[in-house]
Amino acid sequence: MLLLFLPISTLVHLLRTMESLSDTQWDVVISGTGLQQSLLALALSRSGKKILHVDPNEYYGGTEAALSLQDAEAWAERYSGQGGARPFSAAHIATENEGLAASRSYSLPLAPQLIHARSELVNQLVSSKAFRQIEFLACGSFFIYQAAEESSESSLSRIPSTREDVFSNTIIPARAKRRLMKFLKFVFEYDSEQGAELWKPKASQPLAEFLENEFNLDSNLQSYVVTLTLSPDGKITVCDGLAAIHRHLTSMGVFGAGFAAVYPKWGGLSEVAQVGCRAGAVGGAVYMLGTGICDVQCAESDGEACIEASLTNGLTVKSKRLVRNMDSLSSQGVCLTRLIAIVESHLPSMFDIIVEGAPTPCTAVVAFPVGSVSANDGTTSGFPIYALVHSSDTGTIYLSTISSSNSKSLLDKALSSFLDAISTPEPVKCLWRMSYEQTTGTGSFSAKESIGAFDPITADLAFNDSTLTAVNEACQFVGGVEEEEYMKFDDREGVNDDYDDDAFDS
């Protein structure tokens, strides 16, 4: 009935557009605008293929979306239920104090991740020229939370990750400094023939055990080193742990003094996803938000097998390929409990400039080691808790840990413990918080006949480049892009060819 109230010209245009969509033989229909699908759109943006990109949500980003406060209210109501096959559940919002800015002043990512300077994602954003549309900010220090003891109050201890950091540290004893320096030197050359001889026979051992046995690092220094890996469960292996620490150390100083990772300013990975979709649209892809796929059938068109996808707006479209999310979540995925908190302070003590000439960082990482936080029932944390602290007019804190029966209570306690540790002399009030659970995946891609599917990205706090392998596989599944041309584009006409250093904002 709504169509009857539209102007005749608008109605005719709408009907012709819908008819055109149904009559077009698409090369690929992409369902979802999460990071993986959006990077696929970027990879195909110069291929000349006919691409229809749909998303049942009214916003871009999928599971990596960033929400305003108003959007978060609607999102939390949608995902307030417990369990089920959905990637999100148990969402709950509490507004605790006055002082919030306007709704659109906030862009709250549902799955925030740092991007290391040596990440392949950065390389691809540069080679595809997509980086020009993203404003990156520097990520600052990593901290360890140290619980109060009889003779001391709770505190945050900054983790040294350079030679200068180690020598200037006043907490680590001299002998322990030498041991830590020996390990850091080893990590820089761990993939050399000599280095491999030491660690490869122990590749599957826990990293903490390797640190103790081979470098005689005590439990405190083991916590420092394991935190640099950002391992969700703290049980990372020697092989994976050394690779993660090597990436962190070699990323230090690549884009400027004093930081190893960057963070997209306006919404984390959601910003990258939107840039990918924008490139797809410029390349000729058709975008439809608020439109999902409700049924898929195998069919024939001009004597060739194709997919018939029924859309939720009543249209049926034909395509040679369909790429979407997996129907069911992977059994290898990790369930995380997350907490987003907005506090009244922009937390200046977390963003000190520690190296001369370094930019003021926008984020910091705080790790709560296993056992350092106690829930209301007295049980302690069985997994690390990580807090990504973001600075703006007010501070935003993103906490996460592997889900358990008391993980929500543990995140609440970690938040209050963090605020207590930095609240001198005045306490910092929490204004707003949203808790929820998220089931993550492996980030992999699989295909059967004409349908390919992405598993959700991993639970890592730092972007995992394995996701990019899956995107490349999806691009080859669709076809039309030579391997040597993958994600390597010239600037479009009218865009400056020079490398834009301002993309990595200081």
C-alpha positions as CSV (number, residue, x, y, z in Angstrom):
1,M,0.0,0.0,0.0
2,L,2.9,2.3,0.7
3,L,3.7,2.4,-3.1
4,L,0.4,4.1,-3.8
5,F,1.5,7.2,-1.9
6,L,4.8,7.6,-3.9
7,P,5.0,10.1,-6.8
8,I,4.3,8.4,-10.1
9,S,7.8,9.3,-11.4
10,T,9.5,7.8,-8.3
11,L,7.3,4.7,-8.5
12,V,8.2,4.1,-12.2
13,H,11.9,4.5,-11.4
14,L,11.7,2.1,-8.5
15,L,9.8,-0.6,-10.5
16,R,12.3,-0.3,-13.4
17,T,15.2,-0.5,-11.0
18,M,13.8,-3.7,-9.4
19,E,13.1,-5.1,-12.8
20,S,16.7,-4.4,-13.9
21,L,18.1,-6.1,-10.8
22,S,16.0,-9.2,-11.6
23,D,16.9,-9.3,-15.2
24,T,20.6,-8.9,-14.7
25,Q,22.8,-12.0,-14.8
26,W,25.2,-11.2,-11.9
27,D,28.7,-12.5,-11.8
28,V,28.5,-12.7,-8.0
29,V,26.1,-11.8,-5.2
30,I,27.9,-11.0,-2.0
31,S,25.8,-11.2,1.2
32,G,27.0,-9.3,4.2
33,T,29.2,-6.2,4.5
34,G,31.5,-7.6,7.2
35,L,35.3,-7.1,6.9
36,Q,35.8,-10.2,4.8
37,Q,33.0,-9.5,2.3
38,S,34.0,-5.8,2.1
39,L,37.7,-6.7,1.4
40,L,36.4,-9.0,-1.3
41,A,34.4,-6.1,-2.8
42,L,37.7,-4.1,-2.8
43,A,39.6,-6.9,-4.5
44,L,36.9,-7.1,-7.2
45,S,36.4,-3.4,-7.6
46,R,38.6,-3.2,-10.8
47,S,37.5,-6.6,-12.3
48,G,34.6,-5.3,-14.4
49,K,32.3,-7.9,-13.0
50,K,28.6,-7.4,-12.3
51,I,28.4,-7.4,-8.5
52,L,25.3,-7.2,-6.3
53,H,26.2,-6.6,-2.6
54,V,23.4,-7.0,-0.1
55,D,23.2,-6.9,3.7
56,P,20.2,-7.6,5.9
57,N,21.4,-4.9,8.3
58,E,20.8,-1.2,7.8
59,Y,24.4,-0.5,8.5
60,Y,27.8,-1.5,7.1
61,G,30.3,-3.7,8.9
62,G,28.5,-6.9,9.9
63,T,30.1,-8.4,13.0
64,E,32.8,-5.7,12.8
65,A,30.2,-2.8,12.7
66,A,30.6,0.3,14.8
67,L,27.5,1.8,16.4
68,S,26.3,5.1,17.7
69,L,24.6,5.0,21.1
70,Q,21.1,5.1,19.5
71,D,22.1,2.3,17.1
72,A,23.5,0.3,20.1
73,E,20.2,0.5,21.9
74,A,18.4,-1.1,18.9
75,W,21.2,-3.6,18.4
76,A,21.2,-4.7,22.1
77,E,17.4,-5.2,22.0
78,R,17.9,-7.4,18.9
79,Y,20.6,-9.5,20.5
80,S,19.4,-9.6,24.1
81,G,18.5,-13.4,23.9
82,Q,20.7,-16.1,25.3
83,G,22.7,-18.6,23.2
84,G,21.5,-19.7,19.8
85,A,23.4,-19.9,16.6
86,R,23.7,-16.1,16.2
87,P,27.2,-14.6,16.5
88,F,26.0,-12.2,19.3
89,S,23.8,-12.9,22.3
90,A,23.1,-11.7,25.9
91,A,23.4,-8.0,25.0
92,H,22.5,-5.6,27.8
93,I,22.9,-1.8,28.2
94,A,23.0,0.2,31.4
95,T,23.2,4.0,31.6
96,E,24.7,4.8,35.0
97,N,25.5,8.5,35.2
98,E,24.8,11.8,33.3
99,G,27.4,13.3,31.0
100,L,27.1,11.4,27.7
101,A,27.6,13.3,24.6
102,A,25.2,13.2,21.6
103,S,24.5,9.7,20.2
104,R,26.5,10.3,17.0
105,S,29.5,11.5,18.9
106,Y,30.3,7.8,19.6
107,S,31.4,5.1,17.1
108,L,31.6,1.9,19.1
109,P,33.1,-1.1,17.3
110,L,31.6,-4.5,18.3
111,A,34.9,-6.3,17.7
112,P,37.8,-3.9,18.0
113,Q,41.3,-5.0,16.8
114,L,44.6,-3.3,16.5
115,I,46.5,-3.5,13.2
116,H,50.3,-3.9,13.5
117,A,52.4,-1.8,11.2
118,R,53.9,-5.0,9.7
119,S,50.4,-6.5,9.1
120,E,49.7,-7.7,5.5
121,L,46.4,-5.8,5.9
122,V,48.4,-2.5,5.9
123,N,50.3,-3.6,2.8
124,Q,47.1,-4.4,1.0
125,L,45.4,-1.1,2.0
126,V,48.5,0.8,0.6
127,S,48.8,-1.2,-2.6
128,S,45.1,-0.9,-3.3
129,K,45.2,2.8,-2.5
130,A,42.4,2.3,0.0
131,F,44.5,3.7,2.8
132,R,43.9,7.2,1.4
133,Q,40.3,7.1,2.8
134,I,41.2,5.9,6.3
135,E,42.6,8.0,9.1
136,F,44.9,5.9,11.3
137,L,46.0,6.8,14.8
138,A,48.9,5.5,16.8
139,C,48.4,2.8,19.4
140,G,50.3,3.4,22.6
141,S,51.7,1.4,25.5
142,F,50.8,-2.1,26.7
143,F,50.2,-2.4,30.5
144,I,49.9,-5.2,33.0
145,Y,47.5,-4.9,35.8
146,Q,49.0,-5.8,39.2
147,A,46.6,-6.5,42.0
148,A,47.0,-4.9,45.4
149,E,49.1,-6.7,48.0
150,E,49.6,-6.1,51.7
151,S,52.3,-3.6,51.1
152,S,51.1,-2.0,47.9
153,E,48.0,-0.8,46.0
154,S,46.8,-2.0,42.7
155,S,48.7,-0.5,39.8
156,L,49.4,-0.6,36.0
157,S,52.9,-1.6,34.9
158,R,54.0,-0.6,31.4
159,I,55.5,-3.5,29.4
160,P,58.9,-2.7,27.9
161,S,59.2,-3.7,24.3
162,T,62.4,-2.1,23.1
163,R,66.0,-2.1,24.3
164,E,65.6,1.5,25.6
165,D,62.3,0.5,27.4
166,V,64.0,-2.3,29.2
167,F,67.0,-0.3,30.4
168,S,64.8,2.7,31.6
169,N,62.4,0.4,33.5
170,T,62.7,1.0,37.3
171,I,60.7,-2.0,38.4
172,I,62.5,-4.9,36.7
173,P,65.7,-6.0,38.6
174,A,69.0,-5.7,36.8
175,R,69.5,-9.5,36.4
176,A,66.0,-10.0,35.1
177,K,66.6,-7.1,32.6
178,R,69.6,-9.0,31.1
179,R,67.5,-12.1,30.7
180,L,64.7,-10.2,29.0
181,M,67.1,-8.4,26.7
182,K,68.5,-11.8,25.7
183,F,65.1,-13.0,24.8
184,L,64.2,-9.9,22.9
185,K,67.4,-10.2,20.9
186,F,66.6,-13.8,20.2
187,V,63.1,-12.9,18.9
188,F,64.5,-10.5,16.3
189,E,66.4,-13.5,14.7
190,Y,64.2,-16.3,15.8
191,D,63.6,-17.5,12.2
192,S,67.3,-17.7,11.4
193,E,68.9,-21.1,11.1
194,Q,70.5,-20.8,14.5
195,G,67.3,-19.5,16.2
196,A,65.2,-22.2,14.6
197,E,67.4,-24.9,16.1
198,L,66.4,-23.7,19.6
199,W,62.7,-23.3,19.2
200,K,61.4,-25.6,16.5
201,P,61.8,-28.9,18.5
202,K,59.6,-27.2,21.1
203,A,57.2,-25.5,18.6
204,S,54.0,-26.9,20.1
205,Q,55.0,-26.3,23.8
206,P,53.4,-23.5,25.8
207,L,55.3,-20.3,25.3
208,A,55.4,-19.6,29.0
209,E,57.2,-22.9,29.6
210,F,59.7,-22.1,26.9
211,L,60.5,-18.7,28.4
212,E,61.1,-20.3,31.8
213,N,63.2,-23.2,30.6
214,E,65.3,-21.5,27.9
215,F,65.6,-17.9,29.2
216,N,65.0,-18.3,32.9
217,L,62.2,-15.6,32.9
218,D,60.2,-15.5,36.1
219,S,56.4,-15.4,36.2
220,N,56.2,-11.6,36.0
221,L,58.4,-11.4,32.9
222,Q,56.5,-14.4,31.4
223,S,53.3,-12.3,31.9
224,Y,54.9,-9.4,30.1
225,V,55.9,-11.4,27.1
226,V,52.7,-13.4,26.8
227,T,50.7,-10.2,27.0
228,L,52.6,-8.9,23.9
229,T,51.1,-11.9,21.9
230,L,47.5,-10.8,22.9
231,S,46.6,-14.5,23.1
232,P,42.9,-14.8,24.1
233,D,43.5,-17.8,26.3
234,G,47.1,-17.1,27.4
235,K,48.1,-20.6,26.3
236,I,49.8,-19.7,23.0
237,T,52.4,-22.1,21.6
238,V,56.1,-21.3,21.1
239,C,55.6,-21.3,17.3
240,D,52.6,-18.9,17.3
241,G,53.9,-16.8,20.3
242,L,57.3,-16.1,18.7
243,A,55.7,-15.1,15.5
244,A,53.3,-12.7,17.3
245,I,56.1,-11.1,19.4
246,H,58.4,-10.8,16.3
247,R,55.6,-8.9,14.5
248,H,55.1,-6.6,17.4
249,L,58.8,-5.8,17.9
250,T,59.5,-5.3,14.2
251,S,56.4,-3.1,13.8
252,M,57.8,-0.7,16.4
253,G,58.8,2.6,14.7
254,V,57.7,1.7,11.1
255,F,55.2,4.6,10.9
256,G,56.8,6.7,13.6
257,A,58.6,6.6,16.9
258,G,57.1,4.9,19.9
259,F,54.3,2.7,18.5
260,A,53.9,-0.6,16.8
261,A,50.3,-0.7,15.8
262,V,47.6,1.6,14.4
263,Y,43.9,1.9,14.8
264,P,41.3,3.4,12.3
265,K,40.0,6.5,14.0
266,W,36.3,6.4,13.1
267,G,35.2,2.9,14.1
268,G,38.0,0.4,13.9
269,L,37.6,-2.4,11.3
270,S,34.2,-1.0,10.4
271,E,36.0,1.9,8.8
272,V,38.0,-0.5,6.6
273,A,34.9,-2.4,5.7
274,Q,33.1,0.8,4.5
275,V,36.1,1.8,2.4
276,G,36.1,-1.6,0.8
277,C,32.4,-1.2,-0.1
278,R,32.9,2.3,-1.3
279,A,35.6,1.0,-3.7
280,G,33.1,-1.7,-4.9
281,A,30.5,1.0,-5.5
282,V,32.9,3.2,-7.5
283,G,33.7,0.1,-9.5
284,G,30.1,-0.4,-10.5
285,A,28.8,-2.8,-7.8
286,V,25.2,-2.3,-6.7
287,Y,24.6,-2.0,-2.9
288,M,21.4,-2.8,-1.0
289,L,21.3,-2.4,2.8
290,G,18.3,-3.7,4.7
291,T,18.1,-6.6,2.2
292,G,19.0,-10.2,2.9
293,I,18.8,-13.5,1.2
294,C,15.9,-15.8,2.4
295,D,16.3,-18.7,-0.1
296,V,18.8,-20.1,-2.6
297,Q,18.1,-22.5,-5.4
298,C,20.2,-24.0,-8.2
299,A,18.9,-23.0,-11.6
300,E,20.0,-22.6,-15.3
301,S,20.5,-19.5,-17.3
302,D,21.4,-19.6,-21.0
303,G,22.2,-23.2,-20.6
304,E,24.7,-22.6,-17.7
305,A,24.2,-23.5,-14.1
306,C,23.5,-20.5,-11.8
307,I,22.2,-19.5,-8.5
308,E,18.7,-18.1,-7.9
309,A,18.7,-16.0,-4.7
310,S,15.4,-14.8,-3.3
311,L,15.8,-11.5,-1.5
312,T,13.8,-10.3,1.5
313,N,12.5,-7.4,-0.6
314,G,10.6,-9.9,-2.8
315,L,13.1,-9.9,-5.7
316,T,14.8,-13.0,-7.1
317,V,18.2,-12.5,-8.7
318,K,20.4,-14.8,-10.8
319,S,24.1,-15.1,-10.3
320,K,27.0,-17.3,-11.3
321,R,28.5,-17.2,-7.8
322,L,27.2,-16.4,-4.3
323,V,29.4,-15.5,-1.4
324,R,27.9,-15.3,2.1
325,N,28.5,-16.1,5.8
326,M,28.5,-19.8,6.8
327,D,25.1,-21.1,7.8
328,S,26.4,-22.4,11.1
329,L,29.3,-21.2,13.4
330,S,32.5,-23.2,13.4
331,S,33.1,-25.6,16.3
332,Q,36.7,-24.2,16.4
333,G,35.4,-20.7,17.2
334,V,35.9,-19.0,20.6
335,C,33.0,-17.5,22.5
336,L,34.0,-14.1,24.0
337,T,32.3,-12.0,26.7
338,R,32.7,-8.3,25.8
339,L,32.0,-5.1,27.7
340,I,32.0,-1.6,26.3
341,A,32.2,1.1,28.9
342,I,32.1,4.9,28.4
343,V,33.7,6.8,31.3
344,E,33.6,10.5,32.1
345,S,37.4,11.1,31.7
346,H,39.5,10.9,28.6
347,L,42.1,9.1,30.7
348,P,45.2,11.2,29.9
349,S,47.5,9.1,32.1
350,M,47.1,6.2,29.7
351,F,48.4,8.1,26.7
352,D,51.7,9.7,27.8
353,I,54.3,10.2,25.1
354,I,57.2,8.0,26.1
355,V,59.6,8.5,23.2
356,E,60.7,11.9,22.0
357,G,59.0,12.8,18.7
358,A,56.3,10.2,19.0
359,P,52.7,11.1,18.3
360,T,50.1,11.2,21.1
361,P,48.6,7.7,21.0
362,C,44.8,7.2,20.9
363,T,44.7,3.7,22.4
364,A,46.4,1.6,25.0
365,V,46.2,-2.0,26.0
366,V,45.8,-3.3,29.6
367,A,46.1,-7.0,30.3
368,F,44.7,-8.6,33.5
369,P,46.7,-11.9,33.8
370,V,45.0,-15.2,34.8
371,G,44.0,-15.1,38.5
372,S,44.4,-11.3,38.9
373,V,40.7,-10.5,39.0
374,S,38.1,-12.1,41.3
375,A,34.3,-12.3,40.6
376,N,31.6,-11.6,43.2
377,D,31.6,-15.2,44.3
378,G,35.3,-15.2,45.0
379,T,36.4,-17.2,42.0
380,T,39.3,-15.8,40.0
381,S,39.7,-15.4,36.3
382,G,40.8,-18.5,34.4
383,F,41.7,-16.6,31.2
384,P,43.4,-13.3,30.6
385,I,41.2,-10.2,30.4
386,Y,42.2,-7.5,27.9
387,A,41.1,-3.9,27.9
388,L,41.5,-1.7,24.8
389,V,41.4,1.8,26.1
390,H,40.4,4.5,23.6
391,S,40.8,8.2,24.2
392,S,38.3,10.9,23.0
393,D,36.3,13.7,24.8
394,T,35.3,10.9,27.1
395,G,37.1,7.6,27.5
396,T,35.9,4.3,26.0
397,I,37.1,1.0,27.3
398,Y,36.6,-2.3,25.4
399,L,37.1,-5.3,27.6
400,S,37.0,-9.0,26.6
401,T,37.7,-12.5,27.9
402,I,36.8,-16.0,27.0
403,S,33.3,-16.7,28.1
404,S,32.6,-18.7,31.3
405,S,29.9,-18.9,33.9
406,N,31.1,-15.8,35.6
407,S,32.9,-13.9,32.8
408,K,30.5,-10.9,32.8
409,S,31.1,-10.5,36.6
410,L,34.8,-10.7,35.9
411,L,34.7,-8.0,33.3
412,D,32.7,-5.7,35.6
413,K,35.4,-6.3,38.3
414,A,38.2,-5.7,35.8
415,L,36.6,-2.4,34.8
416,S,36.3,-1.2,38.4
417,S,39.8,-2.4,39.2
418,F,41.2,-0.5,36.2
419,L,39.3,2.7,37.2
420,D,40.5,2.4,40.8
421,A,44.1,2.0,39.6
422,I,44.1,5.2,37.6
423,S,41.6,7.3,39.7
424,T,44.0,9.4,41.7
425,P,43.0,11.7,43.3
426,E,39.4,11.8,42.0
427,P,37.5,8.6,41.1
428,V,36.4,8.1,37.4
429,K,32.7,7.5,36.9
430,C,31.3,5.0,34.4
431,L,28.6,6.7,32.3
432,W,27.3,3.8,30.1
433,R,28.1,0.2,29.5
434,M,27.0,-2.6,27.2
435,S,27.8,-6.2,27.7
436,Y,27.3,-9.1,25.2
437,E,28.7,-12.4,24.1
438,Q,30.2,-13.0,20.6
439,T,31.0,-16.3,19.0
440,T,34.1,-15.8,16.8
441,G,35.4,-18.1,14.1
442,T,38.5,-19.1,12.2
443,G,38.3,-16.5,9.4
444,S,38.4,-19.2,6.8
445,F,36.6,-19.5,3.4
446,S,35.1,-22.7,1.9
447,A,33.2,-23.2,-1.3
448,K,31.0,-25.9,-2.8
449,E,29.9,-25.7,-6.4
450,S,28.7,-22.1,-6.9
451,I,28.4,-21.0,-3.3
452,G,31.2,-19.9,-1.1
453,A,31.1,-19.0,2.6
454,F,33.2,-17.1,5.2
455,D,33.6,-18.2,8.8
456,P,33.6,-15.2,11.1
457,I,37.0,-13.6,11.9
458,T,39.1,-14.8,14.8
459,A,39.0,-13.7,18.5
460,D,42.4,-11.9,18.3
461,L,42.8,-8.4,19.7
462,A,45.3,-7.7,17.0
463,F,44.2,-8.3,13.4
464,N,45.1,-11.8,12.2
465,D,46.5,-11.9,8.6
466,S,45.1,-15.4,8.1
467,T,41.8,-13.6,7.3
468,L,43.4,-12.2,4.2
469,T,44.2,-15.6,2.9
470,A,40.5,-16.4,3.0
471,V,39.6,-13.2,1.1
472,N,42.1,-14.1,-1.6
473,E,40.6,-17.6,-1.9
474,A,37.1,-16.1,-2.2
475,C,38.4,-13.7,-5.0
476,Q,39.9,-16.7,-6.9
477,F,36.6,-18.5,-6.4
478,V,34.7,-15.6,-8.1
479,G,37.5,-15.2,-10.7
480,G,38.5,-12.3,-12.9
481,V,41.5,-11.2,-11.0
482,E,45.0,-12.3,-11.8
483,E,47.1,-13.3,-8.8
484,E,49.8,-10.8,-9.7
485,E,47.2,-8.0,-9.8
486,Y,45.4,-8.9,-6.6
487,M,44.9,-5.8,-4.4
488,K,47.4,-3.8,-6.5
489,F,45.7,-0.8,-8.1
490,D,46.7,2.5,-9.6
491,D,45.0,5.6,-8.2
492,R,41.8,6.5,-10.0
493,E,41.9,9.7,-12.1
494,G,42.1,12.9,-10.1
495,V,43.8,11.3,-7.0
496,N,47.4,12.3,-6.1
497,D,49.8,9.4,-6.7
498,D,52.2,10.4,-3.9
499,Y,52.2,8.4,-0.7
500,D,50.0,10.3,1.8
501,D,51.8,10.2,5.1
502,D,48.9,12.0,6.7
503,A,46.9,8.8,6.5
504,F,48.9,7.7,9.6
505,D,47.8,10.6,11.7
506,S,50.0,12.1,14.3
